Amino acid sequence: MKYASVLLLLALAAHTAQAAESHKDVAATELAQAEAFIDAFYSFEPEQLKPLLAQADDSAARIMNYQGWAEGGNYKVIRRQPCEAESPTLIRCAITVEDDPVLALNTGFNVTDTFHLHFEEGHIASIETSSNDQPIYYEARSWVEKNRPEIMEGPCSEEANTPGACARAMTEGYKAFYQSTQTPSP
């Protein structure tokens, strides 16, 4: 009986080690895909990005749009941290960038955008993004919405679907916002 218990424990330990190694392999494969995604995103070449999003849900359209915004906003990678597995199905990639819309606000701050890639059956199933934008970024956007409606109704309208042109127009709007904060009130 003791011998059977020992064998059972050894078999269980071997299975657990094998499962852990299998998850490690999966994470390594998905980490490689996540890094390839970051390469493709910051190449600003939609044709490089599209194949990686082929099996993604409706977040694929948002990411393609965001790539257009990033190109129009002249995003420059300042610090690319390695992607990290948060679980066997979730990879996080944090990228610090310098971009024209934020530069227009003269804060001296560089934004870190984080991509949260969800995997299913070995492919990217969805992507969520987050960033550490400062409050002034949102203040400037609200100011542009109120004071420069031609931007929101033109290149930044849903109908226009021109994210690069929108980023360039918002940069100009953010410059105007910044100037409005520097001019003393009468």
N, C-alpha and C positions, 0 to 999 in steps of 0.2 A: 504494500500500500504506500509506504514511504517513497519507494522507487517511482511509482506512478505519479505521485505528487510532484516530485522533483522534475520528472520528465515534462509534466504539464506546465510547471513554472518555467522551465527552459524553453519550451515551445512558445509560451506566451511572450517571454522576453524576446525571443528571436522574431516573432511576429511584430511586436511593438517596434523593435529596432528597424525591421524592414519597412514598416509603415512610415516611420520617421524619415528614413532615407528616401522613400518614395515622395513624401511631402517636400523634402529638401530639393529633389530633382524638379518637381512641379514648380516650386518657388523660383528655382534658378531659371527655368524656361520662361516663366512669366516675367521675371525680372529682366531678362534679355529682351522680351517683347516690349516691356515698359520703356527701357532705354531706347529701343528702336523708335518707339512712339515719340519720345522727346526729341530725338534726332530729326524725325520727319516733321514734327510740329515747327521747330525752330529753323528748318530749312526754308520755310515759307513757300514750299512747293506743294500745292494741294494734291498733285498726282502721287507724291510720295506718301502722303498721309492717308488718303482714301483707302488703300488696301488694308491698312491696319484697323480701320473702322468698319470694314465690310460686314462684320457680324455684330456690330454694336447697335443698341437701341436708338431711340430718337436723340440721344445725346450726341450722336455722330454729327448731326446737322449743326448743333450748337458749337461743337469743337471746330468744325470747318469754318464756321462764322468767326469764331474767336481767333483762329489762325489768320484770317483776313484782317481782323482788328489789330492783331499783334504786328502784322506786316505794315499796315498803315500807320501804326503808332511807333514804328521804327524800334521795336523791341531789340535790345542788345543784352545777351546773357552776361551777367556779371559774375554769378556763382551758380554752378550746376552741382547740386548735391547728388550723390548716387541715389537711385530709387531704392526704396526699402519695402520689404514685405511686412505688412501689418497682420496678415493672415494668409492662408493658402490661396485665397481668392481676392485679396485686396492689396494693391501695390500703391505706395505713395511716392510721388516725385515732386520735390520742392526746387524751384528755380527762381533765383533772384535776378531781376531785370532792371535795366534803365530804359525808360520809354518817354517819348515826347509828351504825351498828355501830363504825366507827373512832372517832368522837367519844366513844363509851362507854369507850374504852380510854385516853382522856386523853393521847394522845401528841403532839398538836399537829401531826400529819402529815395531809396530804391525798394520797389515792391517785390515781395516774394509770392509768386503764384504757385499753388500746390495743385497737382493733378492727382485725383484719387481714381485709379483704374480698377474696375471690378472685372474679374475673369470668370468665365464659365467654360468648362470643357476645353481649356487650353487657348481660348481666344478672348479678346477684349469684348466684354458684353455691354459695358457702359462706363462713362467717365463723368465725374463730378469735379468741379474746380472750386477753389477758395483762394483768397488772398488776404494780405494784411494791409490793404489800402487804408490810408489815414482818413480821418473825418473830413479834412479839407477837400479831398477828392470828391466826396459825395456832396459837399456844399457847392463845389464848382459845378458839378453836374446839374444840381437843382437850379443854380443861377443861370446856366445855359438854357435849360428847359424854359425858364421864365423870361429871360431877356433876349434869347436868340432862337425864337421859334422856327426860323427858316432852316436852322441846322436840324432840329428835331423833325420837321416836316419834309426836309430834303434828304440829304445823304444818310441821315440816321433813322428814317422812317422804315417800317417793316416792308413797305411796298418797294422801296429802293433796293433793299438787300445788297448794300454796298458797304460792308464793314470797314474796308480800308479807307474809303472816302469819309466814312463817319468818323473814324479815329483821327484823320487829319483835320476835319472840321471841328471836332471836339477839342483838339489841341489848340486851335485858334480861339475857340470859345473859352477855354481855360486861361489862355493868355489874357483875354479881355476881362475875365473874372479877376485875375490877379491884379491887373491894372486898376480895376475898380476898387480894390481893397487898398491900393497905395495912394489913391487920390484923396486928399483931405476933403471932408464934407464942408460946404459953406456954412 
